[in-house]
Amino acid sequence: MLIKKILIGIVFITCCGFSQVEDTTYSLTTEIGLSYSRYFTTMDYSALNKNGFSESIRMIWNPEHLLSIGLETGYQHLYTIDMKNDWKVIYPEK
């Protein structure tokens, strides 16, 4: 039931977007993205975490011409290894 309410809220927010009030010769667009990521690999560590979340933000300036200029930045999660559990397997003590 909670998932249904969340999905209805997302649909409502995306449908109620505001368009530009004035007719201008340019537009400035901002996009925010959040996604689940899974890293596919053949590494065989017991403490390997292949799951994570990635996020990004993009700002694009679209003038009246064919050229668009933008900036995109974000965080892309690949994988993490818990070294407390696998440290002795990777680097055995002497």
PyMOL Python script that loads the backbone (N, CA, C, O; Angstrom):
from pymol import cmd

cmd.read_pdbstr("""\
ATOM      1  N   MET A   1       0.814  -1.184   0.000  1.00  0.00           N
ATOM      2  CA  MET A   1       0.000   0.000   0.000  1.00  0.00           C
ATOM      3  C   MET A   1       0.863   1.255   0.000  1.00  0.00           C
ATOM      4  O   MET A   1       0.539   2.242  -0.660  1.00  0.00           O
ATOM      5  N   LEU A   2       1.974   1.208   0.753  1.00  0.00           N
ATOM      6  CA  LEU A   2       2.881   2.345   0.806  1.00  0.00           C
ATOM      7  C   LEU A   2       3.540   2.577  -0.555  1.00  0.00           C
ATOM      8  O   LEU A   2       3.724   3.719  -0.975  1.00  0.00           O
ATOM      9  N   ILE A   3       3.887   1.504  -1.232  1.00  0.00           N
ATOM     10  CA  ILE A   3       4.497   1.626  -2.558  1.00  0.00           C
ATOM     11  C   ILE A   3       3.521   2.260  -3.547  1.00  0.00           C
ATOM     12  O   ILE A   3       3.913   3.074  -4.384  1.00  0.00           O
ATOM     13  N   LYS A   4       2.259   1.884  -3.444  1.00  0.00           N
ATOM     14  CA  LYS A   4       1.233   2.452  -4.324  1.00  0.00           C
ATOM     15  C   LYS A   4       1.105   3.954  -4.095  1.00  0.00           C
ATOM     16  O   LYS A   4       0.978   4.713  -5.055  1.00  0.00           O
ATOM     17  N   LYS A   5       1.136   4.395  -2.835  1.00  0.00           N
ATOM     18  CA  LYS A   5       1.056   5.820  -2.525  1.00  0.00           C
ATOM     19  C   LYS A   5       2.286   6.569  -3.041  1.00  0.00           C
ATOM     20  O   LYS A   5       2.172   7.689  -3.540  1.00  0.00           O
ATOM     21  N   ILE A   6       3.442   5.957  -2.919  1.00  0.00           N
ATOM     22  CA  ILE A   6       4.664   6.588  -3.409  1.00  0.00           C
ATOM     23  C   ILE A   6       4.616   6.737  -4.924  1.00  0.00           C
ATOM     24  O   ILE A   6       4.968   7.792  -5.451  1.00  0.00           O
ATOM     25  N   LEU A   7       4.187   5.699  -5.626  1.00  0.00           N
ATOM     26  CA  LEU A   7       4.099   5.771  -7.081  1.00  0.00           C
ATOM     27  C   LEU A   7       3.084   6.806  -7.542  1.00  0.00           C
ATOM     28  O   LEU A   7       3.328   7.516  -8.518  1.00  0.00           O
ATOM     29  N   ILE A   8       1.952   6.903  -6.857  1.00  0.00           N
ATOM     30  CA  ILE A   8       0.952   7.917  -7.200  1.00  0.00           C
ATOM     31  C   ILE A   8       1.526   9.308  -6.954  1.00  0.00           C
ATOM     32  O   ILE A   8       1.273  10.224  -7.736  1.00  0.00           O
ATOM     33  N   GLY A   9       2.290   9.476  -5.889  1.00  0.00           N
ATOM     34  CA  GLY A   9       2.923  10.760  -5.610  1.00  0.00           C
ATOM     35  C   GLY A   9       3.937  11.147  -6.667  1.00  0.00           C
ATOM     36  O   GLY A   9       4.007  12.311  -7.061  1.00  0.00           O
ATOM     37  N   ILE A  10       4.723  10.187  -7.132  1.00  0.00           N
ATOM     38  CA  ILE A  10       5.708  10.460  -8.190  1.00  0.00           C
ATOM     39  C   ILE A  10       5.013  10.845  -9.483  1.00  0.00           C
ATOM     40  O   ILE A  10       5.432  11.788 -10.154  1.00  0.00           O
ATOM     41  N   VAL A  11       3.963  10.132  -9.837  1.00  0.00           N
ATOM     42  CA  VAL A  11       3.211  10.460 -11.053  1.00  0.00           C
ATOM     43  C   VAL A  11       2.590  11.844 -10.934  1.00  0.00           C
ATOM     44  O   VAL A  11       2.606  12.610 -11.897  1.00  0.00           O
ATOM     45  N   PHE A  12       2.044  12.176  -9.775  1.00  0.00           N
ATOM     46  CA  PHE A  12       1.437  13.487  -9.574  1.00  0.00           C
ATOM     47  C   PHE A  12       2.469  14.601  -9.702  1.00  0.00           C
ATOM     48  O   PHE A  12       2.200  15.633 -10.317  1.00  0.00           O
ATOM     49  N   ILE A  13       3.642  14.397  -9.124  1.00  0.00           N
ATOM     50  CA  ILE A  13       4.689  15.420  -9.200  1.00  0.00           C
ATOM     51  C   ILE A  13       5.168  15.605 -10.632  1.00  0.00           C
ATOM     52  O   ILE A  13       5.376  16.738 -11.068  1.00  0.00           O
ATOM     53  N   THR A  14       5.347  14.518 -11.370  1.00  0.00           N
ATOM     54  CA  THR A  14       5.834  14.649 -12.745  1.00  0.00           C
ATOM     55  C   THR A  14       4.779  15.219 -13.676  1.00  0.00           C
ATOM     56  O   THR A  14       5.125  15.867 -14.664  1.00  0.00           O
ATOM     57  N   CYS A  15       3.499  14.998 -13.391  1.00  0.00           N
ATOM     58  CA  CYS A  15       2.439  15.538 -14.249  1.00  0.00           C
ATOM     59  C   CYS A  15       2.153  17.008 -13.982  1.00  0.00           C
ATOM     60  O   CYS A  15       1.596  17.690 -14.842  1.00  0.00           O
ATOM     61  N   CYS A  16       2.516  17.499 -12.830  1.00  0.00           N
ATOM     62  CA  CYS A  16       2.205  18.886 -12.459  1.00  0.00           C
ATOM     63  C   CYS A  16       3.414  19.790 -12.652  1.00  0.00           C
ATOM     64  O   CYS A  16       3.594  20.733 -11.882  1.00  0.00           O
ATOM     65  N   GLY A  17       4.233  19.540 -13.635  1.00  0.00           N
ATOM     66  CA  GLY A  17       5.367  20.403 -13.919  1.00  0.00           C
ATOM     67  C   GLY A  17       4.907  21.733 -14.480  1.00  0.00           C
ATOM     68  O   GLY A  17       3.848  21.824 -15.100  1.00  0.00           O
ATOM     69  N   PHE A  18       5.694  22.746 -14.263  1.00  0.00           N
ATOM     70  CA  PHE A  18       5.353  24.079 -14.740  1.00  0.00           C
ATOM     71  C   PHE A  18       6.129  24.385 -16.004  1.00  0.00           C
ATOM     72  O   PHE A  18       7.334  24.144 -16.071  1.00  0.00           O
ATOM     73  N   SER A  19       5.456  24.907 -16.992  1.00  0.00           N
ATOM     74  CA  SER A  19       6.138  25.313 -18.221  1.00  0.00           C
ATOM     75  C   SER A  19       6.635  26.739 -18.054  1.00  0.00           C
ATOM     76  O   SER A  19       6.309  27.406 -17.072  1.00  0.00           O
ATOM     77  N   GLN A  20       7.425  27.205 -19.016  1.00  0.00           N
ATOM     78  CA  GLN A  20       7.935  28.567 -18.950  1.00  0.00           C
ATOM     79  C   GLN A  20       6.789  29.545 -19.152  1.00  0.00           C
ATOM     80  O   GLN A  20       5.925  29.343 -20.005  1.00  0.00           O
ATOM     81  N   VAL A  21       6.794  30.585 -18.372  1.00  0.00           N
ATOM     82  CA  VAL A  21       5.724  31.570 -18.424  1.00  0.00           C
ATOM     83  C   VAL A  21       5.870  32.459 -19.654  1.00  0.00           C
ATOM     84  O   VAL A  21       4.890  32.723 -20.350  1.00  0.00           O
ATOM     85  N   GLU A  22       7.087  32.922 -19.923  1.00  0.00           N
ATOM     86  CA  GLU A  22       7.327  33.820 -21.048  1.00  0.00           C
ATOM     87  C   GLU A  22       7.883  33.047 -22.236  1.00  0.00           C
ATOM     88  O   GLU A  22       8.473  31.977 -22.087  1.00  0.00           O
ATOM     89  N   ASP A  23       7.684  33.606 -23.393  1.00  0.00           N
ATOM     90  CA  ASP A  23       8.291  33.041 -24.593  1.00  0.00           C
ATOM     91  C   ASP A  23       9.667  33.678 -24.757  1.00  0.00           C
ATOM     92  O   ASP A  23       9.783  34.831 -25.170  1.00  0.00           O
ATOM     93  N   THR A  24      10.703  32.916 -24.429  1.00  0.00           N
ATOM     94  CA  THR A  24      12.062  33.441 -24.491  1.00  0.00           C
ATOM     95  C   THR A  24      12.828  32.746 -25.595  1.00  0.00           C
ATOM     96  O   THR A  24      12.350  31.783 -26.195  1.00  0.00           O
ATOM     97  N   THR A  25      14.020  33.247 -25.855  1.00  0.00           N
ATOM     98  CA  THR A  25      14.855  32.667 -26.905  1.00  0.00           C
ATOM     99  C   THR A  25      15.774  31.583 -26.368  1.00  0.00           C
ATOM    100  O   THR A  25      16.582  31.033 -27.116  1.00  0.00           O
ATOM    101  N   TYR A  26      15.664  31.271 -25.098  1.00  0.00           N
ATOM    102  CA  TYR A  26      16.497  30.224 -24.521  1.00  0.00           C
ATOM    103  C   TYR A  26      15.723  29.515 -23.414  1.00  0.00           C
ATOM    104  O   TYR A  26      14.671  29.977 -22.970  1.00  0.00           O
ATOM    105  N   SER A  27      16.269  28.389 -22.985  1.00  0.00           N
ATOM    106  CA  SER A  27      15.699  27.689 -21.833  1.00  0.00           C
ATOM    107  C   SER A  27      16.829  27.102 -21.006  1.00  0.00           C
ATOM    108  O   SER A  27      17.878  26.738 -21.538  1.00  0.00           O
ATOM    109  N   LEU A  28      16.613  27.016 -19.727  1.00  0.00           N
ATOM    110  CA  LEU A  28      17.562  26.434 -18.795  1.00  0.00           C
ATOM    111  C   LEU A  28      16.883  25.232 -18.148  1.00  0.00           C
ATOM    112  O   LEU A  28      15.830  25.365 -17.523  1.00  0.00           O
ATOM    113  N   THR A  29      17.487  24.069 -18.302  1.00  0.00           N
ATOM    114  CA  THR A  29      16.897  22.825 -17.836  1.00  0.00           C
ATOM    115  C   THR A  29      17.777  22.213 -16.758  1.00  0.00           C
ATOM    116  O   THR A  29      19.000  22.186 -16.896  1.00  0.00           O
ATOM    117  N   THR A  30      17.173  21.728 -15.698  1.00  0.00           N
ATOM    118  CA  THR A  30      17.889  21.022 -14.641  1.00  0.00           C
ATOM    119  C   THR A  30      17.248  19.652 -14.465  1.00  0.00           C
ATOM    120  O   THR A  30      16.031  19.534 -14.326  1.00  0.00           O
ATOM    121  N   GLU A  31      18.089  18.618 -14.472  1.00  0.00           N
ATOM    122  CA  GLU A  31      17.609  17.246 -14.292  1.00  0.00           C
ATOM    123  C   GLU A  31      18.366  16.607 -13.141  1.00  0.00           C
ATOM    124  O   GLU A  31      19.581  16.768 -13.024  1.00  0.00           O
ATOM    125  N   ILE A  32      17.657  15.890 -12.298  1.00  0.00           N
ATOM    126  CA  ILE A  32      18.257  15.188 -11.169  1.00  0.00           C
ATOM    127  C   ILE A  32      17.925  13.710 -11.315  1.00  0.00           C
ATOM    128  O   ILE A  32      16.774  13.340 -11.550  1.00  0.00           O
ATOM    129  N   GLY A  33      18.941  12.877 -11.175  1.00  0.00           N
ATOM    130  CA  GLY A  33      18.716  11.444 -11.316  1.00  0.00           C
ATOM    131  C   GLY A  33      19.242  10.662 -10.125  1.00  0.00           C
ATOM    132  O   GLY A  33      20.307  10.973  -9.592  1.00  0.00           O
ATOM    133  N   LEU A  34      18.504   9.660  -9.712  1.00  0.00           N
ATOM    134  CA  LEU A  34      18.892   8.754  -8.639  1.00  0.00           C
ATOM    135  C   LEU A  34      18.519   7.354  -9.106  1.00  0.00           C
ATOM    136  O   LEU A  34      17.381   7.105  -9.503  1.00  0.00           O
ATOM    137  N   SER A  35      19.486   6.441  -9.056  1.00  0.00           N
ATOM    138  CA  SER A  35      19.186   5.106  -9.555  1.00  0.00           C
ATOM    139  C   SER A  35      19.935   4.039  -8.763  1.00  0.00           C
ATOM    140  O   SER A  35      20.936   4.311  -8.101  1.00  0.00           O
ATOM    141  N   TYR A  36      19.426   2.842  -8.853  1.00  0.00           N
ATOM    142  CA  TYR A  36      20.072   1.664  -8.282  1.00  0.00           C
ATOM    143  C   TYR A  36      21.111   1.164  -9.277  1.00  0.00           C
ATOM    144  O   TYR A  36      20.857   1.151 -10.481  1.00  0.00           O
ATOM    145  N   SER A  37      22.278   0.753  -8.790  1.00  0.00           N
ATOM    146  CA  SER A  37      23.294   0.217  -9.693  1.00  0.00           C
ATOM    147  C   SER A  37      23.813  -1.111  -9.156  1.00  0.00           C
ATOM    148  O   SER A  37      23.933  -1.307  -7.946  1.00  0.00           O
ATOM    149  N   ARG A  38      24.108  -1.994 -10.056  1.00  0.00           N
ATOM    150  CA  ARG A  38      24.673  -3.307  -9.714  1.00  0.00           C
ATOM    151  C   ARG A  38      25.876  -3.528 -10.606  1.00  0.00           C
ATOM    152  O   ARG A  38      25.781  -3.409 -11.827  1.00  0.00           O
ATOM    153  N   TYR A  39      27.018  -3.852  -9.997  1.00  0.00           N
ATOM    154  CA  TYR A  39      28.268  -4.037 -10.712  1.00  0.00           C
ATOM    155  C   TYR A  39      28.445  -5.522 -11.023  1.00  0.00           C
ATOM    156  O   TYR A  39      28.471  -6.354 -10.116  1.00  0.00           O
ATOM    157  N   PHE A  40      28.567  -5.849 -12.307  1.00  0.00           N
ATOM    158  CA  PHE A  40      28.766  -7.233 -12.728  1.00  0.00           C
ATOM    159  C   PHE A  40      30.258  -7.486 -12.872  1.00  0.00           C
ATOM    160  O   PHE A  40      30.939  -6.801 -13.636  1.00  0.00           O
ATOM    161  N   THR A  41      30.768  -8.471 -12.136  1.00  0.00           N
ATOM    162  CA  THR A  41      32.193  -8.759 -12.133  1.00  0.00           C
ATOM    163  C   THR A  41      32.423 -10.240 -11.845  1.00  0.00           C
ATOM    164  O   THR A  41      31.519 -10.963 -11.428  1.00  0.00           O
ATOM    165  N   THR A  42      33.641 -10.659 -12.078  1.00  0.00           N
ATOM    166  CA  THR A  42      34.023 -12.036 -11.768  1.00  0.00           C
ATOM    167  C   THR A  42      34.887 -12.105 -10.515  1.00  0.00           C
ATOM    168  O   THR A  42      35.389 -13.178 -10.180  1.00  0.00           O
ATOM    169  N   MET A  43      35.074 -10.985  -9.813  1.00  0.00           N
ATOM    170  CA  MET A  43      35.840 -11.002  -8.566  1.00  0.00           C
ATOM    171  C   MET A  43      35.119 -11.881  -7.559  1.00  0.00           C
ATOM    172  O   MET A  43      33.894 -11.838  -7.447  1.00  0.00           O
ATOM    173  N   ASP A  44      35.883 -12.673  -6.833  1.00  0.00           N
ATOM    174  CA  ASP A  44      35.275 -13.643  -5.920  1.00  0.00           C
ATOM    175  C   ASP A  44      35.727 -13.368  -4.490  1.00  0.00           C
ATOM    176  O   ASP A  44      36.544 -14.110  -3.945  1.00  0.00           O
ATOM    177  N   TYR A  45      35.210 -12.323  -3.889  1.00  0.00           N
ATOM    178  CA  TYR A  45      35.460 -12.019  -2.486  1.00  0.00           C
ATOM    179  C   TYR A  45      34.152 -12.184  -1.732  1.00  0.00           C
ATOM    180  O   TYR A  45      33.090 -11.809  -2.228  1.00  0.00           O
ATOM    181  N   SER A  46      34.229 -12.739  -0.547  1.00  0.00           N
ATOM    182  CA  SER A  46      32.998 -12.944   0.214  1.00  0.00           C
ATOM    183  C   SER A  46      32.420 -11.628   0.718  1.00  0.00           C
ATOM    184  O   SER A  46      31.216 -11.541   0.958  1.00  0.00           O
ATOM    185  N   ALA A  47      33.245 -10.610   0.882  1.00  0.00           N
ATOM    186  CA  ALA A  47      32.768  -9.325   1.403  1.00  0.00           C
ATOM    187  C   ALA A  47      32.566  -8.296   0.293  1.00  0.00           C
ATOM    188  O   ALA A  47      32.551  -7.095   0.566  1.00  0.00           O
ATOM    189  N   LEU A  48      32.413  -8.743  -0.945  1.00  0.00           N
ATOM    190  CA  LEU A  48      32.210  -7.844  -2.074  1.00  0.00           C
ATOM    191  C   LEU A  48      30.750  -7.396  -2.125  1.00  0.00           C
ATOM    192  O   LEU A  48      29.838  -8.221  -2.179  1.00  0.00           O
ATOM    193  N   ASN A  49      30.546  -6.093  -2.108  1.00  0.00           N
ATOM    194  CA  ASN A  49      29.201  -5.528  -2.206  1.00  0.00           C
ATOM    195  C   ASN A  49      29.048  -4.917  -3.595  1.00  0.00           C
ATOM    196  O   ASN A  49      29.655  -3.886  -3.885  1.00  0.00           O
ATOM    197  N   LYS A  50      28.251  -5.535  -4.450  1.00  0.00           N
ATOM    198  CA  LYS A  50      28.075  -5.074  -5.826  1.00  0.00           C
ATOM    199  C   LYS A  50      26.909  -4.117  -5.984  1.00  0.00           C
ATOM    200  O   LYS A  50      26.727  -3.551  -7.062  1.00  0.00           O
ATOM    201  N   ASN A  51      26.117  -3.921  -4.946  1.00  0.00           N
ATOM    202  CA  ASN A  51      24.909  -3.104  -5.020  1.00  0.00           C
ATOM    203  C   ASN A  51      25.166  -1.714  -4.459  1.00  0.00           C
ATOM    204  O   ASN A  51      25.953  -1.543  -3.527  1.00  0.00           O
ATOM    205  N   GLY A  52      24.498  -0.731  -5.032  1.00  0.00           N
ATOM    206  CA  GLY A  52      24.624   0.629  -4.528  1.00  0.00           C
ATOM    207  C   GLY A  52      23.674   1.564  -5.247  1.00  0.00           C
ATOM    208  O   GLY A  52      22.862   1.137  -6.067  1.00  0.00           O
ATOM    209  N   PHE A  53      23.785   2.831  -4.933  1.00  0.00           N
ATOM    210  CA  PHE A  53      22.965   3.853  -5.563  1.00  0.00           C
ATOM    211  C   PHE A  53      23.866   4.873  -6.236  1.00  0.00           C
ATOM    212  O   PHE A  53      24.941   5.201  -5.734  1.00  0.00           O
ATOM    213  N   SER A  54      23.420   5.362  -7.368  1.00  0.00           N
ATOM    214  CA  SER A  54      24.138   6.380  -8.125  1.00  0.00           C
ATOM    215  C   SER A  54      23.233   7.590  -8.283  1.00  0.00           C
ATOM    216  O   SER A  54      22.017   7.458  -8.420  1.00  0.00           O
ATOM    217  N   GLU A  55      23.836   8.762  -8.262  1.00  0.00           N
ATOM    218  CA  GLU A  55      23.056   9.971  -8.445  1.00  0.00           C
ATOM    219  C   GLU A  55      23.798  10.938  -9.354  1.00  0.00           C
ATOM    220  O   GLU A  55      25.025  10.912  -9.445  1.00  0.00           O
ATOM    221  N   SER A  56      23.038  11.785 -10.018  1.00  0.00           N
ATOM    222  CA  SER A  56      23.629  12.782 -10.910  1.00  0.00           C
ATOM    223  C   SER A  56      22.724  13.999 -10.998  1.00  0.00           C
ATOM    224  O   SER A  56      21.527  13.924 -10.720  1.00  0.00           O
ATOM    225  N   ILE A  57      23.317  15.123 -11.390  1.00  0.00           N
ATOM    226  CA  ILE A  57      22.579  16.344 -11.641  1.00  0.00           C
ATOM    227  C   ILE A  57      23.121  16.946 -12.931  1.00  0.00           C
ATOM    228  O   ILE A  57      24.331  16.965 -13.158  1.00  0.00           O
ATOM    229  N   ARG A  58      22.229  17.430 -13.763  1.00  0.00           N
ATOM    230  CA  ARG A  58      22.593  17.967 -15.069  1.00  0.00           C
ATOM    231  C   ARG A  58      21.883  19.297 -15.277  1.00  0.00           C
ATOM    232  O   ARG A  58      20.675  19.407 -15.067  1.00  0.00           O
ATOM    233  N   MET A  59      22.639  20.299 -15.688  1.00  0.00           N
ATOM    234  CA  MET A  59      22.082  21.606 -16.026  1.00  0.00           C
ATOM    235  C   MET A  59      22.446  21.909 -17.476  1.00  0.00           C
ATOM    236  O   MET A  59      23.619  21.852 -17.845  1.00  0.00           O
ATOM    237  N   ILE A  60      21.450  22.230 -18.300  1.00  0.00           N
ATOM    238  CA  ILE A  60      21.656  22.458 -19.720  1.00  0.00           C
ATOM    239  C   ILE A  60      21.041  23.800 -20.102  1.00  0.00           C
ATOM    240  O   ILE A  60      19.905  24.111 -19.744  1.00  0.00           O
ATOM    241  N   TRP A  61      21.819  24.579 -20.834  1.00  0.00           N
ATOM    242  CA  TRP A  61      21.340  25.853 -21.378  1.00  0.00           C
ATOM    243  C   TRP A  61      21.085  25.643 -22.857  1.00  0.00           C
ATOM    244  O   TRP A  61      22.008  25.312 -23.602  1.00  0.00           O
ATOM    245  N   ASN A  62      19.848  25.829 -23.295  1.00  0.00           N
ATOM    246  CA  ASN A  62      19.447  25.637 -24.687  1.00  0.00           C
ATOM    247  C   ASN A  62      19.087  26.991 -25.297  1.00  0.00           C
ATOM    248  O   ASN A  62      17.960  27.460 -25.138  1.00  0.00           O
ATOM    249  N   PRO A  63      20.024  27.617 -25.987  1.00  0.00           N
ATOM    250  CA  PRO A  63      19.684  28.875 -26.652  1.00  0.00           C
ATOM    251  C   PRO A  63      18.870  28.599 -27.921  1.00  0.00           C
ATOM    252  O   PRO A  63      18.556  27.451 -28.235  1.00  0.00           O
ATOM    253  N   GLU A  64      18.543  29.650 -28.625  1.00  0.00           N
ATOM    254  CA  GLU A  64      17.747  29.518 -29.840  1.00  0.00           C
ATOM    255  C   GLU A  64      18.530  28.805 -30.950  1.00  0.00           C
ATOM    256  O   GLU A  64      17.921  28.295 -31.891  1.00  0.00           O
ATOM    257  N   HIS A  65      19.825  28.762 -30.863  1.00  0.00           N
ATOM    258  CA  HIS A  65      20.672  28.165 -31.898  1.00  0.00           C
ATOM    259  C   HIS A  65      20.733  26.645 -31.729  1.00  0.00           C
ATOM    260  O   HIS A  65      20.089  26.091 -30.838  1.00  0.00           O
ATOM    261  N   LEU A  66      21.498  25.982 -32.573  1.00  0.00           N
ATOM    262  CA  LEU A  66      21.628  24.528 -32.516  1.00  0.00           C
ATOM    263  C   LEU A  66      22.556  24.067 -31.406  1.00  0.00           C
ATOM    264  O   LEU A  66      22.571  22.880 -31.079  1.00  0.00           O
ATOM    265  N   LEU A  67      23.327  24.964 -30.818  1.00  0.00           N
ATOM    266  CA  LEU A  67      24.298  24.626 -29.785  1.00  0.00           C
ATOM    267  C   LEU A  67      23.635  24.608 -28.408  1.00  0.00           C
ATOM    268  O   LEU A  67      22.863  25.507 -28.075  1.00  0.00           O
ATOM    269  N   SER A  68      23.935  23.593 -27.617  1.00  0.00           N
ATOM    270  CA  SER A  68      23.495  23.531 -26.216  1.00  0.00           C
ATOM    271  C   SER A  68      24.718  23.335 -25.346  1.00  0.00           C
ATOM    272  O   SER A  68      25.623  22.578 -25.695  1.00  0.00           O
ATOM    273  N   ILE A  69      24.744  24.008 -24.227  1.00  0.00           N
ATOM    274  CA  ILE A  69      25.883  23.924 -23.318  1.00  0.00           C
ATOM    275  C   ILE A  69      25.360  23.408 -21.981  1.00  0.00           C
ATOM    276  O   ILE A  69      24.317  23.848 -21.497  1.00  0.00           O
ATOM    277  N   GLY A  70      26.099  22.472 -21.394  1.00  0.00           N
ATOM    278  CA  GLY A  70      25.626  21.909 -20.149  1.00  0.00           C
ATOM    279  C   GLY A  70      26.743  21.457 -19.240  1.00  0.00           C
ATOM    280  O   GLY A  70      27.908  21.398 -19.632  1.00  0.00           O
ATOM    281  N   LEU A  71      26.363  21.139 -18.019  1.00  0.00           N
ATOM    282  CA  LEU A  71      27.274  20.644 -17.006  1.00  0.00           C
ATOM    283  C   LEU A  71      26.592  19.475 -16.308  1.00  0.00           C
ATOM    284  O   LEU A  71      25.438  19.577 -15.891  1.00  0.00           O
ATOM    285  N   GLU A  72      27.313  18.366 -16.183  1.00  0.00           N
ATOM    286  CA  GLU A  72      26.767  17.196 -15.504  1.00  0.00           C
ATOM    287  C   GLU A  72      27.782  16.693 -14.506  1.00  0.00           C
ATOM    288  O   GLU A  72      28.966  16.575 -14.820  1.00  0.00           O
ATOM    289  N   THR A  73      27.330  16.400 -13.323  1.00  0.00           N
ATOM    290  CA  THR A  73      28.193  15.856 -12.296  1.00  0.00           C
ATOM    291  C   THR A  73      27.391  14.839 -11.493  1.00  0.00           C
ATOM    292  O   THR A  73      26.160  14.861 -11.491  1.00  0.00           O
ATOM    293  N   GLY A  74      28.105  13.953 -10.813  1.00  0.00           N
ATOM    294  CA  GLY A  74      27.385  12.958 -10.035  1.00  0.00           C
ATOM    295  C   GLY A  74      28.307  11.942  -9.401  1.00  0.00           C
ATOM    296  O   GLY A  74      29.530  12.080  -9.440  1.00  0.00           O
ATOM    297  N   TYR A  75      27.715  10.934  -8.825  1.00  0.00           N
ATOM    298  CA  TYR A  75      28.426   9.866  -8.144  1.00  0.00           C
ATOM    299  C   TYR A  75      27.971   8.541  -8.730  1.00  0.00           C
ATOM    300  O   TYR A  75      26.778   8.239  -8.748  1.00  0.00           O
ATOM    301  N   GLN A  76      28.918   7.754  -9.207  1.00  0.00           N
ATOM    302  CA  GLN A  76      28.619   6.438  -9.770  1.00  0.00           C
ATOM    303  C   GLN A  76      29.215   5.367  -8.862  1.00  0.00           C
ATOM    304  O   GLN A  76      30.436   5.260  -8.747  1.00  0.00           O
ATOM    305  N   HIS A  77      28.373   4.586  -8.226  1.00  0.00           N
ATOM    306  CA  HIS A  77      28.832   3.530  -7.328  1.00  0.00           C
ATOM    307  C   HIS A  77      29.213   2.308  -8.148  1.00  0.00           C
ATOM    308  O   HIS A  77      28.414   1.832  -8.955  1.00  0.00           O
ATOM    309  N   LEU A  78      30.426   1.793  -7.952  1.00  0.00           N
ATOM    310  CA  LEU A  78      30.834   0.563  -8.625  1.00  0.00           C
ATOM    311  C   LEU A  78      30.742  -0.624  -7.675  1.00  0.00           C
ATOM    312  O   LEU A  78      29.883  -1.489  -7.844  1.00  0.00           O
ATOM    313  N   TYR A  79      31.620  -0.669  -6.676  1.00  0.00           N
ATOM    314  CA  TYR A  79      31.564  -1.752  -5.703  1.00  0.00           C
ATOM    315  C   TYR A  79      32.340  -1.345  -4.463  1.00  0.00           C
ATOM    316  O   TYR A  79      33.130  -0.402  -4.496  1.00  0.00           O
ATOM    317  N   THR A  80      32.110  -2.057  -3.373  1.00  0.00           N
ATOM    318  CA  THR A  80      32.884  -1.884  -2.147  1.00  0.00           C
ATOM    319  C   THR A  80      33.274  -3.259  -1.630  1.00  0.00           C
ATOM    320  O   THR A  80      32.568  -4.247  -1.835  1.00  0.00           O
ATOM    321  N   ILE A  81      34.407  -3.298  -0.958  1.00  0.00           N
ATOM    322  CA  ILE A  81      34.885  -4.534  -0.329  1.00  0.00           C
ATOM    323  C   ILE A  81      35.127  -4.235   1.136  1.00  0.00           C
ATOM    324  O   ILE A  81      35.856  -3.303   1.474  1.00  0.00           O
ATOM    325  N   ASP A  82      34.519  -5.019   2.000  1.00  0.00           N
ATOM    326  CA  ASP A  82      34.723  -4.878   3.438  1.00  0.00           C
ATOM    327  C   ASP A  82      36.042  -5.548   3.788  1.00  0.00           C
ATOM    328  O   ASP A  82      36.115  -6.775   3.860  1.00  0.00           O
ATOM    329  N   MET A  83      37.074  -4.761   4.003  1.00  0.00           N
ATOM    330  CA  MET A  83      38.415  -5.309   4.228  1.00  0.00           C
ATOM    331  C   MET A  83      38.562  -5.965   5.600  1.00  0.00           C
ATOM    332  O   MET A  83      39.508  -6.724   5.809  1.00  0.00           O
ATOM    333  N   LYS A  84      37.668  -5.699   6.525  1.00  0.00           N
ATOM    334  CA  LYS A  84      37.750  -6.338   7.844  1.00  0.00           C
ATOM    335  C   LYS A  84      37.537  -7.843   7.721  1.00  0.00           C
ATOM    336  O   LYS A  84      38.137  -8.614   8.469  1.00  0.00           O
ATOM    337  N   ASN A  85      36.694  -8.268   6.790  1.00  0.00           N
ATOM    338  CA  ASN A  85      36.384  -9.696   6.659  1.00  0.00           C
ATOM    339  C   ASN A  85      37.356 -10.417   5.732  1.00  0.00           C
ATOM    340  O   ASN A  85      37.695 -11.572   5.986  1.00  0.00           O
ATOM    341  N   ASP A  86      37.813  -9.769   4.668  1.00  0.00           N
ATOM    342  CA  ASP A  86      38.649 -10.446   3.677  1.00  0.00           C
ATOM    343  C   ASP A  86      40.125 -10.087   3.757  1.00  0.00           C
ATOM    344  O   ASP A  86      40.894 -10.515   2.896  1.00  0.00           O
ATOM    345  N   TRP A  87      40.546  -9.331   4.740  1.00  0.00           N
ATOM    346  CA  TRP A  87      41.927  -8.870   4.784  1.00  0.00           C
ATOM    347  C   TRP A  87      42.906 -10.038   4.851  1.00  0.00           C
ATOM    348  O   TRP A  87      43.923 -10.013   4.159  1.00  0.00           O
ATOM    349  N   LYS A  88      42.638 -11.043   5.648  1.00  0.00           N
ATOM    350  CA  LYS A  88      43.551 -12.171   5.788  1.00  0.00           C
ATOM    351  C   LYS A  88      43.535 -13.076   4.573  1.00  0.00           C
ATOM    352  O   LYS A  88      44.505 -13.793   4.329  1.00  0.00           O
ATOM    353  N   VAL A  89      42.466 -13.059   3.813  1.00  0.00           N
ATOM    354  CA  VAL A  89      42.425 -13.856   2.589  1.00  0.00           C
ATOM    355  C   VAL A  89      43.252 -13.193   1.505  1.00  0.00           C
ATOM    356  O   VAL A  89      43.952 -13.878   0.760  1.00  0.00           O
ATOM    357  N   ILE A  90      43.185 -11.856   1.398  1.00  0.00           N
ATOM    358  CA  ILE A  90      43.920 -11.143   0.361  1.00  0.00           C
ATOM    359  C   ILE A  90      45.406 -11.038   0.720  1.00  0.00           C
ATOM    360  O   ILE A  90      46.269 -11.354  -0.100  1.00  0.00           O
ATOM    361  N   TYR A  91      45.697 -10.599   1.934  1.00  0.00           N
ATOM    362  CA  TYR A  91      47.069 -10.420   2.384  1.00  0.00           C
ATOM    363  C   TYR A  91      47.292 -11.223   3.661  1.00  0.00           C
ATOM    364  O   TYR A  91      47.050 -10.703   4.750  1.00  0.00           O
ATOM    365  N   PRO A  92      47.738 -12.451   3.568  1.00  0.00           N
ATOM    366  CA  PRO A  92      47.919 -13.261   4.768  1.00  0.00           C
ATOM    367  C   PRO A  92      49.065 -12.706   5.626  1.00  0.00           C
ATOM    368  O   PRO A  92      50.060 -12.206   5.101  1.00  0.00           O
ATOM    369  N   GLU A  93      48.912 -12.800   6.930  1.00  0.00           N
ATOM    370  CA  GLU A  93      49.969 -12.355   7.839  1.00  0.00           C
ATOM    371  C   GLU A  93      51.136 -13.310   7.781  1.00  0.00           C
ATOM    372  O   GLU A  93      50.967 -14.508   7.553  1.00  0.00           O
ATOM    373  N   LYS A  94      52.325 -12.768   7.990  1.00  0.00           N
ATOM    374  CA  LYS A  94      53.547 -13.596   7.967  1.00  0.00           C
ATOM    375  C   LYS A  94      53.955 -14.004   9.350  1.00  0.00           C
ATOM    376  O   LYS A  94      54.956 -14.700   9.518  1.00  0.00           O
TER     377      LYS A  94
END
""", "prot")
cmd.dss("prot")
cmd.show_as("cartoon", "prot")
cmd.util.cbc("prot")
cmd.orient("prot")
